[in-house]
Structure formats: structure tokens, C-alpha cells
Amino acid sequence: MDTTDRRDVIIENLREQQRALGRVLRAVARSEGLRPVFEAVVDEANRICDGDYSALYVAEGGLFRVSVYGGAGSEAQLEYELSHPHTRDRTTLVGRVALTREAVHIPDALADPEYSWEGQSIAGYRSLVGVPVLVDDDLFGVIGIVRTTPTAFTDDQIQFLRAFADQAAIAIVNARLLAAVERQRTELSRFVSPQVTELLSTEDGERLLSGHRAYISVFFCDLRGFTSFVETAAPEELIELLGEYHAVIGEFVAIHEGTLEHFAGDGVMVFFNDPAPVDQHELRAIAMALGLQQRFEELAAQWRKRGTELGLGVGIAAGYATLGRVGFEGRYDYGALGPVTNLASRLSSKAAAGQILISQRVYAAVDDTIDAEPVGEIELKGFRDPVAAYEVRGLRSS
């Protein structure tokens, strides 16, 4: 082979290595889980390095178990690998890499005085190379490639195998970050509404959190007879009852796309149409109130059997409010501020057990779809003038 031919072969080998690494990088970028990445790493490394068999061994405590494998290994060989994990010692390729945390090359296993893997008689390994997969300086596992002939691996192949191990480590870091974000979102959703959880992960989130005006419907409810119950109930009984009550409300908030603002003992505030827009939000709030009152009757019947008499009052108002992040460094809520929130709260306080009171604005928006009766102008604490209110009896059957 003349100089030109050798140069062409070298260039083609480099191109093939780049293509192989590109396929691994695409597997990393797709973020479809770790296994597709590991399979790409093992397969491409085996092909580029002219191996007969390749595998990724993952650390589990003090052992290293085969996780992903490629090449032309026999079923008997694979069975033995699966049932015989490696330990950190110099008797096997994987054990030696784990012990040294460095690349290990064994040109001929039969000529190596320390190599004594018991599966050798089944697998017939001769030339072996392995590299560690290090994630944040922790040993995640080992990538190993073997040949059944005593043909040593080249320095270029060993170096390229290191590059594959680095890509596997990047994929593991990415997967852990994604899992951590998802755990945080899940945990966050336990404390704030799903809409606010989504808001925090959008580009517009910071703008909305910093404060804005929006037209919303505010739902407020609390329990009739709760103060007397608290005075006589055992702490365990109180927590159990509130847990049942809040669970029912949480179910209805999710169904009707409300944003939970806060729980305050027996008082619950929910608003609609922010941060995500909600069609006919006034009607959504009323539909939630009607469904909740019906479900609450079932819950109250159970409490009544235990000697606890409670009822639910609901108030709904609509209007403009200032919304955004409220609180202090380390403890923020996403809240609504303005007269509309006070009006909903006062209507709730005025409502009798089983009653739903709505403001004039809410009634004007839904009067053709609900069955409601005026209750006249009522005096509400914090409001200078009497306020017109309506009692909702149900939805019209259209």
C-alpha cells in the first residue's frame, strides 16, 4: 500500500469514527432514556474497535453487573455474565478497571498471569480492553470490548473508547438532571397549583410572577360550625377531617382548571382565568361550587355519623385583581390581591350551609345559563355600601 492509499484509509477511518460518535451524540440529545444511549455506545464502540463482544457493566454496591451488551456473544456466555457479577480485583477486565479507575488493555488473557476469570472457558476471550464510566468522579460502570483472537487493540481504538465512555457519562448526568427537575416539579405541585408549576418553567413566568393585572373569578369557601368543632375535637380528628375536606376540594379544583391560592384552616381560595386563561371562568367557578356542594353532602353525612355537624358556604365574585409573587425570600406564594378577593371571602362568610352566593358581576356573565335568585343587597364587613348578591340553585338544562 503506497503513501496515498494509507492516507486515504486513515482519513476514511477518521470519518467513520466521527460518524459513530455523531450517532452516539444524537442518542444523547434525544433524551429518550439511558438505555438507548448505552446501546448506541456499546454497539458503536464494538464496531469501531473491531470487537467480537462488548458490554456495559453497571456498579451495584461492590459488584459490577452486565447491563447492556452487543456483538456476537453466545447465549451460554451471556447467561454466565448475568449470573456472575464482577468484583474490584485484578482477576477480570472489569474488576481491574474498577480497581484502577483507568483504561485497561490486556493483549492476551492467556498470557496475563493475573487474569483468571472463570468464564474464560465459555467465552474464549483473548484480547480485552475496558474503560471506566465516571460521573462526577464516581464510578458508574465499565465499558468492555473483547476479541476471541489475541489481536491487541490500538492506542487510537482505546482513545476512542474513552470518548464513548465520556458520552455515556454526559447522558447519565443529563438523565439525572431531568429526573431531578421532574421530581422538583412533582414536589412543587404538592404545594402550589399545576398552573403555577407550569408557569415557573416558561419564558413568561418571571414577567407574570413579578406582578400583572387580570380579570378573574374568585371562589371562596369555608365551613359552617367549624369553630365549635375545633374547640372540642382531638387534634388527630381535626387533621383527619381537614384532610378529607381538602382532598375533595383539590379534586374539583383540578377538574375545573382553577388555581389554588391557599388553604387557611377551613377556608379555601381558588381563582380562575390566571395564570392560564379559562373560557367562561365565571361559569367554571359556579360549576365547581355546585359539584362541590353535592359531594360535600356525602362527606358531611359521614361526619354526621361520628357526631360532627358541618356545612359548606361558598362565595364567588369576579373582577380585576393584581396577581403575582407575594411573600418574602425563601417563601413565596402566587396570589391575587384586590377588592374582588375580599368580596368573594365576605360572600362566603355570609352564605349559609349548602348555599352559594355570587356577586352582581358574576350573575351578569352567566344569568342565561344558571338558575339563581336575588337575595337583595346585603351588608358585608369591609364594604361601605350594601352589595347585591344572588343565590345559585343550579344550572339550566338549556
FENTA-V220846 format. One record per residue. N is the residue number from 1. RES is the residue in three letters. SS is DSSP state (A for helix, B for strand, O for the rest). NEAR is the number of other C-alpha atoms within 8 Angstrom. Layout:
N_RES_SS_NEAR / N_RES_SS_NEAR
//
This chain:
1_MET_O_4 / 2_ASP_O_5 / 3_THR_A_6 / 4_THR_A_6 / 5_ASP_A_8 / 6_ARG_A_9 / 7_ARG_A_8 / 8_ASP_A_8 / 9_VAL_A_8 / 10_ILE_A_8 / 11_ILE_A_8 / 12_GLU_A_8 / 13_ASN_A_8 / 14_LEU_A_8 / 15_ARG_A_8 / 16_GLU_A_9 / 17_GLN_A_10 / 18_GLN_A_8 / 19_ARG_A_8 / 20_ALA_A_10 / 21_LEU_A_10 / 22_GLY_A_8 / 23_ARG_A_9 / 24_VAL_A_14 / 25_LEU_A_9 / 26_ARG_A_8 / 27_ALA_A_12 / 28_VAL_A_12 / 29_ALA_A_6 / 30_ARG_A_6 / 31_SER_O_10 / 32_GLU_O_6 / 33_GLY_O_7 / 34_LEU_A_10 / 35_ARG_A_7 / 36_PRO_A_9 / 37_VAL_A_13 / 38_PHE_A_11 / 39_GLU_A_11 / 40_ALA_A_11 / 41_VAL_A_13 / 42_VAL_A_15 / 43_ASP_A_12 / 44_GLU_A_11 / 45_ALA_A_13 / 46_ASN_A_15 / 47_ARG_A_8 / 48_ILE_A_11 / 49_CYS_O_10 / 50_ASP_O_7 / 51_GLY_O_12 / 52_ASP_O_12 / 53_TYR_B_13 / 54_SER_B_16 / 55_ALA_B_13 / 56_LEU_B_14 / 57_TYR_B_14 / 58_VAL_B_11 / 59_ALA_B_11 / 60_GLU_B_7 / 61_GLY_O_4 / 62_GLY_O_7 / 63_LEU_B_10 / 64_PHE_B_14 / 65_ARG_B_13 / 66_VAL_B_12 / 67_SER_B_8 / 68_VAL_B_11 / 69_TYR_B_12 / 70_GLY_B_12 / 71_GLY_B_10 / 72_ALA_O_6 / 73_GLY_O_10 / 74_SER_O_7 / 75_GLU_A_6 / 76_ALA_A_7 / 77_GLN_A_11 / 78_LEU_A_9 / 79_GLU_A_8 / 80_TYR_A_9 / 81_GLU_A_11 / 82_LEU_A_9 / 83_SER_A_6 / 84_HIS_O_7 / 85_PRO_O_10 / 86_HIS_B_10 / 87_THR_O_9 / 88_ARG_O_11 / 89_ASP_O_9 / 90_ARG_O_10 / 91_THR_O_10 / 92_THR_O_11 / 93_LEU_A_14 / 94_VAL_A_14 / 95_GLY_A_14 / 96_ARG_A_13 / 97_VAL_A_15 / 98_ALA_A_14 / 99_LEU_A_9 / 100_THR_A_6 / 101_ARG_O_9 / 102_GLU_O_8 / 103_ALA_O_11 / 104_VAL_B_10 / 105_HIS_B_9 / 106_ILE_B_11 / 107_PRO_O_11 / 108_ASP_O_12 / 109_ALA_A_12 / 110_LEU_A_7 / 111_ALA_A_5 / 112_ASP_O_8 / 113_PRO_O_6 / 114_GLU_O_6 / 115_TYR_O_11 / 116_SER_O_8 / 117_TRP_O_7 / 118_GLU_O_5 / 119_GLY_O_9 / 120_GLN_A_9 / 121_SER_A_6 / 122_ILE_A_7 / 123_ALA_A_10 / 124_GLY_O_7 / 125_TYR_O_11 / 126_ARG_O_14 / 127_SER_B_17 / 128_LEU_B_17 / 129_VAL_B_14 / 130_GLY_B_14 / 131_VAL_B_15 / 132_PRO_B_16 / 133_VAL_B_13 / 134_LEU_B_12 / 135_VAL_B_11 / 136_ASP_O_4 / 137_ASP_O_5 / 138_ASP_B_6 / 139_LEU_B_11 / 140_PHE_B_10 / 141_GLY_B_13 / 142_VAL_B_14 / 143_ILE_B_14 / 144_GLY_B_14 / 145_ILE_B_15 / 146_VAL_B_13 / 147_ARG_B_14 / 148_THR_O_10 / 149_THR_O_7 / 150_PRO_O_10 / 151_THR_O_9 / 152_ALA_O_9 / 153_PHE_O_12 / 154_THR_O_6 / 155_ASP_A_6 / 156_ASP_A_6 / 157_GLN_A_10 / 158_ILE_A_11 / 159_GLN_A_8 / 160_PHE_A_10 / 161_LEU_A_11 / 162_ARG_A_11 / 163_ALA_A_8 / 164_PHE_A_12 / 165_ALA_A_14 / 166_ASP_A_10 / 167_GLN_A_12 / 168_ALA_A_13 / 169_ALA_A_11 / 170_ILE_A_10 / 171_ALA_A_12 / 172_ILE_A_10 / 173_VAL_A_9 / 174_ASN_A_9 / 175_ALA_A_11 / 176_ARG_A_8 / 177_LEU_A_8 / 178_LEU_A_8 / 179_ALA_A_8 / 180_ALA_A_8 / 181_VAL_A_8 / 182_GLU_A_8 / 183_ARG_A_8 / 184_GLN_A_8 / 185_ARG_A_9 / 186_THR_A_8 / 187_GLU_A_8 / 188_LEU_A_9 / 189_SER_A_10 / 190_ARG_O_7 / 191_PHE_O_6 / 192_VAL_O_11 / 193_SER_O_11 / 194_PRO_A_8 / 195_GLN_A_9 / 196_VAL_A_11 / 197_THR_A_12 / 198_GLU_A_8 / 199_LEU_A_10 / 200_LEU_O_8 / 201_SER_O_7 / 202_THR_O_7 / 203_GLU_O_5 / 204_ASP_O_7 / 205_GLY_A_10 / 206_GLU_A_8 / 207_ARG_A_7 / 208_LEU_A_11 / 209_LEU_A_11 / 210_SER_O_8 / 211_GLY_O_10 / 212_HIS_B_9 / 213_ARG_B_8 / 214_ALA_B_10 / 215_TYR_B_9 / 216_ILE_B_13 / 217_SER_B_15 / 218_VAL_B_15 / 219_PHE_B_14 / 220_PHE_B_14 / 221_CYS_B_15 / 222_ASP_B_12 / 223_LEU_B_12 / 224_ARG_B_11 / 225_GLY_O_9 / 226_PHE_A_9 / 227_THR_A_7 / 228_SER_A_7 / 229_PHE_A_9 / 230_VAL_A_8 / 231_GLU_A_6 / 232_THR_A_6 / 233_ALA_O_8 / 234_ALA_O_6 / 235_PRO_A_6 / 236_GLU_A_6 / 237_GLU_A_8 / 238_LEU_A_10 / 239_ILE_A_8 / 240_GLU_A_8 / 241_LEU_A_8 / 242_LEU_A_10 / 243_GLY_A_8 / 244_GLU_A_8 / 245_TYR_A_9 / 246_HIS_A_8 / 247_ALA_A_8 / 248_VAL_A_11 / 249_ILE_A_9 / 250_GLY_A_8 / 251_GLU_A_8 / 252_PHE_A_11 / 253_VAL_A_13 / 254_ALA_A_8 / 255_ILE_A_7 / 256_HIS_O_10 / 257_GLU_O_8 / 258_GLY_O_12 / 259_THR_B_14 / 260_LEU_B_10 / 261_GLU_B_14 / 262_HIS_B_7 / 263_PHE_B_8 / 264_ALA_B_6 / 265_GLY_O_6 / 266_ASP_O_10 / 267_GLY_B_10 / 268_VAL_B_12 / 269_MET_B_12 / 270_VAL_B_13 / 271_PHE_B_13 / 272_PHE_B_16 / 273_ASN_O_14 / 274_ASP_O_10 / 275_PRO_O_9 / 276_ALA_O_6 / 277_PRO_O_7 / 278_VAL_O_9 / 279_ASP_O_5 / 280_GLN_O_6 / 281_HIS_A_11 / 282_GLU_A_12 / 283_LEU_A_8 / 284_ARG_A_10 / 285_ALA_A_15 / 286_ILE_A_9 / 287_ALA_A_10 / 288_MET_A_11 / 289_ALA_A_10 / 290_LEU_A_10 / 291_GLY_A_9 / 292_LEU_A_11 / 293_GLN_A_10 / 294_GLN_A_8 / 295_ARG_A_9 / 296_PHE_A_10 / 297_GLU_A_8 / 298_GLU_A_8 / 299_LEU_A_9 / 300_ALA_A_11 / 301_ALA_A_8 / 302_GLN_A_8 / 303_TRP_A_11 / 304_ARG_A_10 / 305_LYS_A_7 / 306_ARG_O_6 / 307_GLY_O_6 / 308_THR_O_8 / 309_GLU_O_8 / 310_LEU_O_12 / 311_GLY_B_11 / 312_LEU_B_14 / 313_GLY_B_17 / 314_VAL_B_17 / 315_GLY_B_17 / 316_ILE_B_19 / 317_ALA_B_16 / 318_ALA_B_13 / 319_GLY_B_9 / 320_TYR_B_10 / 321_ALA_B_14 / 322_THR_B_11 / 323_LEU_B_14 / 324_GLY_B_12 / 325_ARG_B_11 / 326_VAL_B_8 / 327_GLY_B_7 / 328_PHE_B_6 / 329_GLU_O_5 / 330_GLY_O_4 / 331_ARG_B_6 / 332_TYR_B_9 / 333_ASP_B_9 / 334_TYR_B_11 / 335_GLY_B_9 / 336_ALA_B_10 / 337_LEU_B_9 / 338_GLY_O_9 / 339_PRO_A_7 / 340_VAL_A_13 / 341_THR_A_12 / 342_ASN_A_8 / 343_LEU_A_11 / 344_ALA_A_16 / 345_SER_A_12 / 346_ARG_A_11 / 347_LEU_A_15 / 348_SER_A_16 / 349_SER_A_11 / 350_LYS_A_8 / 351_ALA_O_13 / 352_ALA_O_9 / 353_ALA_O_10 / 354_GLY_O_10 / 355_GLN_O_11 / 356_ILE_B_15 / 357_LEU_B_14 / 358_ILE_B_15 / 359_SER_B_16 / 360_GLN_A_10 / 361_ARG_A_9 / 362_VAL_A_13 / 363_TYR_A_10 / 364_ALA_A_7 / 365_ALA_A_7 / 366_VAL_A_10 / 367_ASP_O_9 / 368_ASP_O_5 / 369_THR_O_8 / 370_ILE_B_11 / 371_ASP_B_10 / 372_ALA_B_10 / 373_GLU_B_8 / 374_PRO_B_8 / 375_VAL_B_9 / 376_GLY_B_7 / 377_GLU_B_8 / 378_ILE_B_9 / 379_GLU_O_8 / 380_LEU_O_10 / 381_LYS_O_5 / 382_GLY_O_4 / 383_PHE_O_8 / 384_ARG_O_4 / 385_ASP_O_5 / 386_PRO_O_9 / 387_VAL_B_10 / 388_ALA_B_11 / 389_ALA_B_13 / 390_TYR_B_14 / 391_GLU_B_12 / 392_VAL_B_12 / 393_ARG_B_9 / 394_GLY_B_8 / 395_LEU_B_8 / 396_ARG_O_8 / 397_SER_O_3 / 398_SER_O_3
//
